[in-house]
Every structure is written in structure tokens, then in C-alpha cells.
Amino acid sequence: MLHHSWLAAALVLLPALAGAQQDKQQPNPLDPGYPGPQVTYKSVFERYQSERDGKETPEKRWIGVNQQLMPKEKPARQPAPAAAVQGGHEQMHGGR
């Protein structure tokens, strides 16, 4: 029973303590004179480089990158699958 009285006292005192912590008056955000938070702007084009400033045009860069990604030697041709050599599409449908 003693435990319940402490709980009741805490419940009565907590709202009073919560109000005591708010000594500073908070500004009303609906007030037109409310200063609001500081906002900074960073342009998405900050690091943009025009193609006109570059030494080569985009298609030359693309060709260069594609050539780097291409294998140096062409792979050997593989023989056609056996089904394609022996009859192909007609044979799959009974010759129709």
C-alpha cells in the first residue's frame, strides 16, 4: 500500500515539475515575426562541368570507355546447337 502512495505523489508532482522546466518562453511558430531555423542552400550544380569546357566530346569519351571494356581478343565462335542443325523449328512442330 505504501508503494501506491508514492506512485500517487509522483503522479501529482510530475506535471508541476514539467512546467517548472519550461522557464524560457517558446516563440509561437504561427507568429509572422517568428525567426525560424537557419536555412542553408547548396546548389546541385556546384560541381557541374559543361561539355563545352572539356577537351573531347561525349561520344569520343564513350567510345574510349567502351574500348577499354571490350575484350582484347574476340572469343572463338562456338558451333551452333545440335537442334538447330538437325531440323530446327519445323521439326519441333511435327513438320507443319
N, CA, C and O atoms as CSV, one atom per row, in Angstrom:
chain,resi,resn,atom,element,x,y,z
A,1,MET,N,N,0.810,-1.187,0.000
A,1,MET,CA,C,0.000,0.000,0.000
A,1,MET,C,C,0.863,1.265,0.000
A,1,MET,O,O,0.496,2.290,-0.574
A,2,LEU,N,N,2.015,1.159,0.659
A,2,LEU,CA,C,2.938,2.289,0.703
A,2,LEU,C,C,3.437,2.624,-0.711
A,2,LEU,O,O,3.654,3.787,-1.052
A,3,HIS,N,N,3.609,1.584,-1.510
A,3,HIS,CA,C,4.068,1.747,-2.884
A,3,HIS,C,C,3.071,2.583,-3.699
A,3,HIS,O,O,3.478,3.399,-4.526
A,4,HIS,N,N,1.804,2.388,-3.472
A,4,HIS,CA,C,0.765,3.128,-4.203
A,4,HIS,C,C,0.739,4.597,-3.816
A,4,HIS,O,O,0.421,5.442,-4.653
A,5,SER,N,N,1.062,4.923,-2.578
A,5,SER,CA,C,1.062,6.325,-2.166
A,5,SER,C,C,2.213,7.081,-2.820
A,5,SER,O,O,2.060,8.246,-3.186
A,6,TRP,N,N,3.363,6.430,-2.971
A,6,TRP,CA,C,4.485,7.059,-3.669
A,6,TRP,C,C,4.144,7.301,-5.143
A,6,TRP,O,O,4.489,8.330,-5.722
A,7,LEU,N,N,3.469,6.337,-5.714
A,7,LEU,CA,C,3.060,6.462,-7.099
A,7,LEU,C,C,2.068,7.618,-7.266
A,7,LEU,O,O,2.175,8.398,-8.212
A,8,ALA,N,N,1.132,7.723,-6.373
A,8,ALA,CA,C,0.147,8.805,-6.434
A,8,ALA,C,C,0.826,10.159,-6.242
A,8,ALA,O,O,0.469,11.124,-6.918
A,9,ALA,N,N,1.787,10.247,-5.343
A,9,ALA,CA,C,2.508,11.505,-5.108
A,9,ALA,C,C,3.322,11.888,-6.343
A,9,ALA,O,O,3.383,13.059,-6.718
A,10,ALA,N,N,3.944,10.892,-6.970
A,10,ALA,CA,C,4.738,11.166,-8.165
A,10,ALA,C,C,3.839,11.659,-9.296
A,10,ALA,O,O,4.207,12.579,-10.026
A,11,LEU,N,N,2.671,11.054,-9.441
A,11,LEU,CA,C,1.760,11.472,-10.498
A,11,LEU,C,C,1.254,12.893,-10.280
A,11,LEU,O,O,0.986,13.609,-11.245
A,12,VAL,N,N,1.125,13.298,-9.053
A,12,VAL,CA,C,0.658,14.653,-8.755
A,12,VAL,C,C,1.781,15.664,-8.977
A,12,VAL,O,O,1.534,16.767,-9.466
A,13,LEU,N,N,3.016,15.295,-8.619
A,13,LEU,CA,C,4.126,16.237,-8.690
A,13,LEU,C,C,4.756,16.337,-10.094
A,13,LEU,O,O,5.331,17.373,-10.429
A,14,LEU,N,N,4.659,15.299,-10.900
A,14,LEU,CA,C,5.306,15.311,-12.208
A,14,LEU,C,C,4.830,16.447,-13.111
A,14,LEU,O,O,5.675,17.109,-13.713
A,15,PRO,N,N,3.547,16.709,-13.242
A,15,PRO,CA,C,3.138,17.842,-14.084
A,15,PRO,C,C,3.667,19.179,-13.584
A,15,PRO,O,O,3.983,20.061,-14.382
A,16,ALA,N,N,3.763,19.330,-12.280
A,16,ALA,CA,C,4.285,20.580,-11.725
A,16,ALA,C,C,5.771,20.724,-12.046
A,16,ALA,O,O,6.235,21.819,-12.363
A,17,LEU,N,N,6.520,19.618,-11.963
A,17,LEU,CA,C,7.944,19.669,-12.285
A,17,LEU,C,C,8.164,19.900,-13.777
A,17,LEU,O,O,9.106,20.593,-14.160
A,18,ALA,N,N,7.327,19.344,-14.604
A,18,ALA,CA,C,7.466,19.530,-16.044
A,18,ALA,C,C,7.251,20.991,-16.408
A,18,ALA,O,O,7.946,21.519,-17.276
A,19,GLY,N,N,6.316,21.639,-15.771
A,19,GLY,CA,C,6.074,23.060,-16.026
A,19,GLY,C,C,7.212,23.924,-15.530
A,19,GLY,O,O,7.475,24.979,-16.108
A,20,ALA,N,N,7.894,23.508,-14.477
A,20,ALA,CA,C,8.996,24.284,-13.929
A,20,ALA,C,C,10.204,24.260,-14.855
A,20,ALA,O,O,11.012,25.188,-14.820
A,21,GLN,N,N,10.350,23.240,-15.675
A,21,GLN,CA,C,11.493,23.141,-16.571
A,21,GLN,C,C,11.366,24.090,-17.756
A,21,GLN,O,O,12.369,24.376,-18.409
A,22,GLN,N,N,10.197,24.575,-18.050
A,22,GLN,CA,C,9.988,25.453,-19.195
A,22,GLN,C,C,10.012,26.915,-18.757
A,22,GLN,O,O,9.009,27.624,-18.840
A,23,ASP,N,N,11.186,27.345,-18.286
A,23,ASP,CA,C,11.330,28.733,-17.856
A,23,ASP,C,C,11.330,29.676,-19.056
A,23,ASP,O,O,10.749,30.759,-18.987
A,24,LYS,N,N,11.966,29.286,-20.138
A,24,LYS,CA,C,12.086,30.131,-21.316
A,24,LYS,C,C,10.798,30.053,-22.133
A,24,LYS,O,O,10.301,28.966,-22.428
A,25,GLN,N,N,10.278,31.194,-22.483
A,25,GLN,CA,C,9.067,31.248,-23.296
A,25,GLN,C,C,9.407,30.850,-24.725
A,25,GLN,O,O,10.288,31.451,-25.341
A,26,GLN,N,N,8.724,29.855,-25.255
A,26,GLN,CA,C,8.940,29.399,-26.624
A,26,GLN,C,C,8.205,30.332,-27.583
A,26,GLN,O,O,7.073,30.730,-27.313
A,27,PRO,N,N,8.846,30.686,-28.712
A,27,PRO,CA,C,8.163,31.552,-29.679
A,27,PRO,C,C,7.029,30.791,-30.367
A,27,PRO,O,O,7.083,29.572,-30.530
A,28,ASN,N,N,6.026,31.530,-30.756
A,28,ASN,CA,C,4.877,30.948,-31.440
A,28,ASN,C,C,5.222,30.802,-32.920
A,28,ASN,O,O,5.463,31.810,-33.584
A,29,PRO,N,N,5.253,29.577,-33.461
A,29,PRO,CA,C,5.604,29.416,-34.873
A,29,PRO,C,C,4.569,30.005,-35.830
A,29,PRO,O,O,4.866,30.201,-37.008
A,30,LEU,N,N,3.367,30.288,-35.345
A,30,LEU,CA,C,2.357,30.914,-36.197
A,30,LEU,C,C,2.530,32.428,-36.290
A,30,LEU,O,O,1.870,33.083,-37.096
A,31,ASP,N,N,3.410,32.976,-35.472
A,31,ASP,CA,C,3.687,34.411,-35.484
A,31,ASP,C,C,4.489,34.761,-36.746
A,31,ASP,O,O,5.510,34.125,-37.009
A,32,PRO,N,N,4.049,35.764,-37.540
A,32,PRO,CA,C,4.781,36.122,-38.756
A,32,PRO,C,C,6.203,36.601,-38.480
A,32,PRO,O,O,7.054,36.534,-39.366
A,33,GLY,N,N,6.472,37.075,-37.286
A,33,GLY,CA,C,7.814,37.539,-36.940
A,33,GLY,C,C,8.700,36.435,-36.388
A,33,GLY,O,O,9.829,36.705,-35.980
A,34,TYR,N,N,8.218,35.199,-36.366
A,34,TYR,CA,C,8.982,34.055,-35.835
A,34,TYR,C,C,10.236,33.859,-36.676
A,34,TYR,O,O,10.128,33.748,-37.898
A,35,PRO,N,N,11.422,33.812,-36.074
A,35,PRO,CA,C,12.656,33.752,-36.859
A,35,PRO,C,C,12.859,32.418,-37.590
A,35,PRO,O,O,13.426,32.413,-38.683
A,36,GLY,N,N,12.434,31.334,-37.047
A,36,GLY,CA,C,12.589,30.039,-37.700
A,36,GLY,C,C,14.035,29.560,-37.701
A,36,GLY,O,O,14.932,30.291,-37.280
A,37,PRO,N,N,14.261,28.357,-38.164
A,37,PRO,CA,C,15.622,27.819,-38.180
A,37,PRO,C,C,16.451,28.426,-39.319
A,37,PRO,O,O,15.911,28.892,-40.322
A,38,GLN,N,N,17.754,28.409,-39.139
A,38,GLN,CA,C,18.668,28.906,-40.170
A,38,GLN,C,C,18.663,27.915,-41.341
A,38,GLN,O,O,18.812,26.709,-41.142
A,39,VAL,N,N,18.493,28.428,-42.545
A,39,VAL,CA,C,18.438,27.584,-43.732
A,39,VAL,C,C,19.661,27.875,-44.593
A,39,VAL,O,O,19.982,29.033,-44.860
A,40,THR,N,N,20.339,26.817,-45.024
A,40,THR,CA,C,21.472,26.994,-45.930
A,40,THR,C,C,21.117,26.371,-47.271
A,40,THR,O,O,20.347,25.413,-47.333
A,41,TYR,N,N,21.672,26.909,-48.329
A,41,TYR,CA,C,21.388,26.435,-49.679
A,41,TYR,C,C,22.679,25.946,-50.307
A,41,TYR,O,O,23.699,26.633,-50.269
A,42,LYS,N,N,22.628,24.764,-50.881
A,42,LYS,CA,C,23.764,24.222,-51.607
A,42,LYS,C,C,23.261,23.814,-52.982
A,42,LYS,O,O,22.387,22.955,-53.096
A,43,SER,N,N,23.799,24.414,-54.007
A,43,SER,CA,C,23.342,24.166,-55.372
A,43,SER,C,C,23.738,22.763,-55.824
A,43,SER,O,O,24.836,22.291,-55.530
A,44,VAL,N,N,22.836,22.109,-56.537
A,44,VAL,CA,C,23.141,20.788,-57.082
A,44,VAL,C,C,24.085,20.907,-58.277
A,44,VAL,O,O,24.676,19.914,-58.700
A,45,PHE,N,N,24.227,22.105,-58.818
A,45,PHE,CA,C,25.098,22.320,-59.967
A,45,PHE,C,C,26.484,22.824,-59.558
A,45,PHE,O,O,27.247,23.301,-60.398
A,46,GLU,N,N,26.800,22.718,-58.291
A,46,GLU,CA,C,28.054,23.257,-57.782
A,46,GLU,C,C,29.270,22.638,-58.482
A,46,GLU,O,O,30.226,23.349,-58.792
A,47,ARG,N,N,29.247,21.340,-58.732
A,47,ARG,CA,C,30.387,20.653,-59.342
A,47,ARG,C,C,30.172,20.363,-60.833
A,47,ARG,O,O,30.934,19.600,-61.427
A,48,TYR,N,N,29.162,20.952,-61.432
A,48,TYR,CA,C,28.853,20.708,-62.843
A,48,TYR,C,C,29.943,21.277,-63.740
A,48,TYR,O,O,30.422,22.392,-63.529
A,49,GLN,N,N,30.327,20.493,-64.744
A,49,GLN,CA,C,31.269,20.969,-65.753
A,49,GLN,C,C,30.592,20.849,-67.109
A,49,GLN,O,O,30.085,19.788,-67.473
A,50,SER,N,N,30.591,21.923,-67.833
A,50,SER,CA,C,29.967,21.938,-69.139
A,50,SER,C,C,30.773,21.091,-70.111
A,50,SER,O,O,31.996,21.006,-70.000
A,51,GLU,N,N,30.093,20.469,-71.058
A,51,GLU,CA,C,30.777,19.692,-72.089
A,51,GLU,C,C,31.618,20.596,-72.968
A,51,GLU,O,O,32.609,20.150,-73.547
A,52,ARG,N,N,31.247,21.825,-73.073
A,52,ARG,CA,C,31.999,22.779,-73.901
A,52,ARG,C,C,33.369,23.056,-73.302
A,52,ARG,O,O,34.306,23.415,-74.016
A,53,ASP,N,N,33.485,22.885,-71.972
A,53,ASP,CA,C,34.759,23.130,-71.302
A,53,ASP,C,C,35.722,21.961,-71.474
A,53,ASP,O,O,36.929,22.126,-71.300
A,54,GLY,N,N,35.206,20.785,-71.813
A,54,GLY,CA,C,36.042,19.598,-71.940
A,54,GLY,C,C,36.851,19.607,-73.225
A,54,GLY,O,O,36.576,20.378,-74.144
A,55,LYS,N,N,37.842,18.749,-73.276
A,55,LYS,CA,C,38.708,18.689,-74.444
A,55,LYS,C,C,38.161,17.752,-75.509
A,55,LYS,O,O,38.518,17.864,-76.682
A,56,GLU,N,N,37.298,16.831,-75.106
A,56,GLU,CA,C,36.742,15.907,-76.094
A,56,GLU,C,C,35.225,15.831,-75.934
A,56,GLU,O,O,34.681,16.086,-74.860
A,57,THR,N,N,34.574,15.482,-77.002
A,57,THR,CA,C,33.118,15.412,-76.997
A,57,THR,C,C,32.661,14.123,-76.323
A,57,THR,O,O,33.444,13.180,-76.209
A,58,PRO,N,N,31.405,14.068,-75.875
A,58,PRO,CA,C,30.933,12.899,-75.129
A,58,PRO,C,C,31.065,11.589,-75.895
A,58,PRO,O,O,31.433,10.569,-75.312
A,59,GLU,N,N,30.769,11.604,-77.200
A,59,GLU,CA,C,30.817,10.331,-77.924
A,59,GLU,C,C,32.248,9.786,-77.980
A,59,GLU,O,O,32.437,8.570,-78.002
A,60,LYS,N,N,33.240,10.647,-78.003
A,60,LYS,CA,C,34.632,10.172,-78.002
A,60,LYS,C,C,34.978,9.547,-76.645
A,60,LYS,O,O,35.699,8.551,-76.579
A,61,ARG,N,N,34.466,10.131,-75.583
A,61,ARG,CA,C,34.694,9.533,-74.258
A,61,ARG,C,C,33.993,8.188,-74.166
A,61,ARG,O,O,34.559,7.228,-73.643
A,62,TRP,N,N,32.761,8.108,-74.668
A,62,TRP,CA,C,32.017,6.842,-74.619
A,62,TRP,C,C,32.737,5.761,-75.415
A,62,TRP,O,O,32.847,4.617,-74.973
A,63,ILE,N,N,33.222,6.132,-76.584
A,63,ILE,CA,C,33.949,5.162,-77.409
A,63,ILE,C,C,35.191,4.690,-76.661
A,63,ILE,O,O,35.496,3.497,-76.651
A,64,GLY,N,N,35.899,5.614,-76.041
A,64,GLY,CA,C,37.094,5.245,-75.275
A,64,GLY,C,C,36.785,4.300,-74.128
A,64,GLY,O,O,37.505,3.325,-73.914
A,65,VAL,N,N,35.726,4.581,-73.393
A,65,VAL,CA,C,35.340,3.715,-72.278
A,65,VAL,C,C,34.894,2.358,-72.796
A,65,VAL,O,O,35.257,1.332,-72.220
A,66,ASN,N,N,34.118,2.330,-73.867
A,66,ASN,CA,C,33.670,1.056,-74.438
A,66,ASN,C,C,34.852,0.228,-74.918
A,66,ASN,O,O,34.855,-0.991,-74.748
A,67,GLN,N,N,35.843,0.856,-75.509
A,67,GLN,CA,C,37.009,0.118,-75.973
A,67,GLN,C,C,37.807,-0.462,-74.805
A,67,GLN,O,O,38.402,-1.533,-74.927
A,68,GLN,N,N,37.817,0.239,-73.685
A,68,GLN,CA,C,38.501,-0.283,-72.504
A,68,GLN,C,C,37.772,-1.501,-71.950
A,68,GLN,O,O,38.400,-2.416,-71.417
A,69,LEU,N,N,36.449,-1.513,-72.074
A,69,LEU,CA,C,35.666,-2.619,-71.522
A,69,LEU,C,C,35.603,-3.827,-72.445
A,69,LEU,O,O,35.309,-4.936,-71.998
A,70,MET,N,N,35.875,-3.621,-73.727
A,70,MET,CA,C,35.811,-4.723,-74.700
A,70,MET,C,C,36.975,-5.677,-74.463
A,70,MET,O,O,38.070,-5.247,-74.099
A,71,PRO,N,N,36.742,-6.966,-74.668
A,71,PRO,CA,C,37.862,-7.908,-74.543
A,71,PRO,C,C,38.884,-7.631,-75.644
A,71,PRO,O,O,38.531,-7.203,-76.743
A,72,LYS,N,N,40.140,-7.880,-75.337
A,72,LYS,CA,C,41.215,-7.606,-76.294
A,72,LYS,C,C,41.136,-8.547,-77.495
A,72,LYS,O,O,41.379,-8.133,-78.629
A,73,GLU,N,N,40.801,-9.794,-77.250
A,73,GLU,CA,C,40.688,-10.771,-78.335
A,73,GLU,C,C,39.231,-11.183,-78.476
A,73,GLU,O,O,38.501,-11.286,-77.490
A,74,LYS,N,N,38.827,-11.414,-79.702
A,74,LYS,CA,C,37.457,-11.875,-79.928
A,74,LYS,C,C,37.364,-13.332,-79.515
A,74,LYS,O,O,38.270,-14.106,-79.824
A,75,PRO,N,N,36.301,-13.737,-78.827
A,75,PRO,CA,C,36.170,-15.140,-78.448
A,75,PRO,C,C,35.957,-16.007,-79.683
A,75,PRO,O,O,35.400,-15.559,-80.686
A,76,ALA,N,N,36.405,-17.247,-79.594
A,76,ALA,CA,C,36.233,-18.184,-80.705
A,76,ALA,C,C,34.753,-18.479,-80.893
A,76,ALA,O,O,34.000,-18.553,-79.922
A,77,ARG,N,N,34.336,-18.647,-82.152
A,77,ARG,CA,C,32.929,-18.957,-82.426
A,77,ARG,C,C,32.606,-20.343,-81.927
A,77,ARG,O,O,33.389,-21.278,-82.091
A,78,GLN,N,N,31.475,-20.464,-81.330
A,78,GLN,CA,C,31.031,-21.766,-80.857
A,78,GLN,C,C,30.117,-22.369,-81.901
A,78,GLN,O,O,29.391,-21.648,-82.585
A,79,PRO,N,N,30.144,-23.691,-82.031
A,79,PRO,CA,C,29.264,-24.324,-83.012
A,79,PRO,C,C,27.798,-24.129,-82.633
A,79,PRO,O,O,27.472,-23.956,-81.458
A,80,ALA,N,N,26.930,-24.156,-83.620
A,80,ALA,CA,C,25.500,-23.992,-83.388
A,80,ALA,C,C,24.972,-25.189,-82.593
A,80,ALA,O,O,25.528,-26.281,-82.706
A,81,PRO,N,N,23.923,-25.017,-81.798
A,81,PRO,CA,C,23.344,-26.138,-81.060
A,81,PRO,C,C,22.871,-27.224,-82.019
A,81,PRO,O,O,22.500,-26.946,-83.159
A,82,ALA,N,N,22.890,-28.447,-81.545
A,82,ALA,CA,C,22.550,-29.595,-82.392
A,82,ALA,C,C,21.119,-29.509,-82.910
A,82,ALA,O,O,20.883,-29.890,-84.056
A,83,ALA,N,N,20.165,-29.036,-82.140
A,83,ALA,CA,C,18.770,-28.982,-82.569
A,83,ALA,C,C,18.611,-28.037,-83.761
A,83,ALA,O,O,17.804,-28.308,-84.651
A,84,ALA,N,N,19.349,-26.955,-83.797
A,84,ALA,CA,C,19.240,-26.008,-84.906
A,84,ALA,C,C,19.827,-26.593,-86.179
A,84,ALA,O,O,19.364,-26.269,-87.273
A,85,VAL,N,N,20.821,-27.435,-86.061
A,85,VAL,CA,C,21.461,-28.017,-87.238
A,85,VAL,C,C,20.610,-29.148,-87.817
A,85,VAL,O,O,20.562,-29.307,-89.037
A,86,GLN,N,N,19.945,-29.926,-86.987
A,86,GLN,CA,C,19.258,-31.121,-87.447
A,86,GLN,C,C,17.841,-30.891,-87.948
A,86,GLN,O,O,17.260,-31.832,-88.487
A,87,GLY,N,N,17.268,-29.771,-87.820
A,87,GLY,CA,C,15.911,-29.636,-88.322
A,87,GLY,C,C,15.265,-28.326,-87.908
A,87,GLY,O,O,14.390,-27.812,-88.604
A,88,GLY,N,N,15.684,-27.804,-86.811
A,88,GLY,CA,C,15.217,-26.502,-86.400
A,88,GLY,C,C,13.749,-26.433,-86.029
A,88,GLY,O,O,13.199,-27.356,-85.428
A,89,HIS,N,N,13.138,-25.352,-86.386
A,89,HIS,CA,C,11.773,-25.026,-85.973
A,89,HIS,C,C,10.739,-26.002,-86.548
A,89,HIS,O,O,9.813,-26.401,-85.841
A,90,GLU,N,N,10.880,-26.376,-87.776
A,90,GLU,CA,C,9.894,-27.268,-88.395
A,90,GLU,C,C,9.826,-28.606,-87.673
A,90,GLU,O,O,8.743,-29.160,-87.480
A,91,GLN,N,N,10.949,-29.108,-87.287
A,91,GLN,CA,C,10.978,-30.420,-86.636
A,91,GLN,C,C,10.316,-30.352,-85.252
A,91,GLN,O,O,9.746,-31.351,-84.812
A,92,MET,N,N,10.368,-29.250,-84.574
A,92,MET,CA,C,9.769,-29.118,-83.253
A,92,MET,C,C,8.243,-29.202,-83.333
A,92,MET,O,O,7.610,-29.624,-82.365
A,93,HIS,N,N,7.641,-28.818,-84.443
A,93,HIS,CA,C,6.187,-28.795,-84.573
A,93,HIS,C,C,5.675,-29.912,-85.502
A,93,HIS,O,O,4.591,-29.795,-86.073
A,94,GLY,N,N,6.416,-30.933,-85.640
A,94,GLY,CA,C,5.970,-32.066,-86.444
A,94,GLY,C,C,5.982,-31.788,-87.946
A,94,GLY,O,O,5.244,-32.427,-88.696
A,95,GLY,N,N,6.801,-30.850,-88.389
A,95,GLY,CA,C,6.934,-30.593,-89.812
A,95,GLY,C,C,5.841,-29.728,-90.391
A,95,GLY,O,O,5.736,-29.634,-91.614
A,96,ARG,N,N,5.037,-29.103,-89.591
A,96,ARG,CA,C,3.943,-28.250,-90.109
A,96,ARG,C,C,4.395,-26.869,-90.400
A,96,ARG,O,O,3.599,-26.038,-90.838
